């Protein structure tokens, strides 16, 4: 298995290519860089370094924090106090389910729509989006495989999802390395695993 540094080097070479060689489908310009969850702080530092190197090579890099999107959506819905009160009254599972509803119900604030709006503000010929802080969606707030499926056809801006988890086989990913979770192998994007 390649080290985190080796995976980042491969990704960097593919991002510097013209056109970038990260995506399998033209209407799903995403790739995943998988890292071990315990490498979170190392990854954050390496993402900053990678961003600097890409900018030096003439690329525009924009970082979108999935954690920030999550908090924006919670605040736009009923707010954190409502979630905290729900958790106190009915428990964590119920509060997590309510947040999932905020992110996936069209009567609230769809996560894919919110993400697409942010991404589509940028020029796909010049910009690369880094999607970070995916761990904020654990343990089961929103499945990243679902998010990528829903993003198909929603943007042309190339994006890298930095995925905390373990690699199972060639394409199976286990979010956050959680042993009680099945690994999912239905990602239709390139995985730097």
Secondary structure, DSSP 8 states (H G I E B T S, - for coil): ---HHHHHHHHHHHHHSSS----SBTTB-EEEEEE-GGGHHHHHHHHHHHHHHHHHTT-EEEEEEHHHHHHHHHHHTT-HHHHHHHHHHH-HHHHHHHHHHHHH-TTS--HHHHHHHHHTTS-TTTEEEEEE-GGGGTTTTS-HHHHHHHHTTT--SEEEEEEEEEEETTTEEEETT-TTS--B----SEEE-
